[in-house]
Amino acid sequence: MAAFGSVFMPKMALATFENNQWSKASIVTSDSIQLHPGAHVLHYSSTCFEGLKAFRHADGSVHVFRMDQNIKRLAQSSRLLSLPEIDEAAVSKMIVDVVGEFASDVPEPPGSLYIRPTHIGTEANVGKAAGATATSMLYVLLSPVGDYFTGGAKALRLLLDETGIRCAPHMGMIKSGGNYASALGPIKKASEEVKADQILFCPNGDVQETGAANFLLIDGNEIITKGLDTSFLHGVTRSSILTLAADLGMTVTERDLTVAELLERAAKPEVEAVLSGTAAVLTSVGTFIHNDKEYQVGSGQPGPMADKLRQALNNIQWGKAEDTHNWLTKVC
Ligand SMILES: *Cc1c(COP(=O)(O)O)cnc(C)c1O
């Protein structure tokens, strides 16, 4: 299977906001949109997106995971970027309709259909550097994805960065394009200089998240991660893993974590560190790099707790365990 996110279904769902109202959504070819070169998004980055997945169960039915949470977050991102208010029920119908159209293309587990709702400011007006776009476009693009772990999971090397920040502090909870572009320079530098896979942004010692994933520390029966504040992206996977950890009898601790505490705990052989996100669910961290020193995290390898939690989540997504939290929306 091609690299994650590089293959698209030929059609997508599309709605536009003009004259203060949303159009009826329609299913159009995925390459059919036109943008004026002066579109607000192309100059002033009025853009946000979501990432969620649809899964095929053994009986052939297709289910979207935690769609309500992703739509709520898209609404929040849109609001914080002064994009037009989205119609959450309409977006939910767009997702269900377009996934339904391509239901037979949803890969079998461990594959899935990745869903990418995107909301962009389209007003052609380069004079609006300090003004909101009056028009916008919302589309739901689909991309079939395979097993993220083909070739075997490898524990990541993370650079702990205490001086840089991932994005402007008031942009932390917004899933918006500019945030990723702004982290690219530091990530490239970390890759070249210390062969880091990712940067864990820890401004002034406060452990936050990487460029596109949340961070969780597992110490025996306790799972520790930063409590929700406006500085970072509130991952749906993070929240799902914490819920499942509690179901499994683990102690869930949401609080600030410092780099000093992280390095101290990492030395324990049973400790695991993981990144969470929709694409890979949980990815293990094997090494921290801090002030030119390397610290092995626990065994340095993907650990059993990460496996157990990932499996618990996959079992619900794949229909192998009861959906006790009502996380699945059946499409067909
Ligand atoms: C998308 C994203 C996450 C993970 O969110 P999920 O809802 O779990 O996919 C975490 N951090 C950042 C910066 C992200 O963009």
The ligand as an ORCA input file, in Angstrom:
! r2SCAN-3c Opt
* xyz 0 1
  C      -4.351     15.514     15.251
  C      -3.366     15.826     16.315
  C      -3.260     15.075     17.495
  C      -3.986     13.777     17.702
  O      -5.361     13.922     17.692
  P      -6.294     12.669     17.440
  O      -7.656     13.219     17.575
  O      -5.964     11.673     18.466
  O      -5.987     12.163     16.063
  C      -2.408     15.506     18.485
  N      -1.658     16.616     18.333
  C      -1.718     17.345     17.202
  C      -0.884     18.566     17.094
  C      -2.559     16.967     16.156
  O      -2.605     17.663     15.042
*
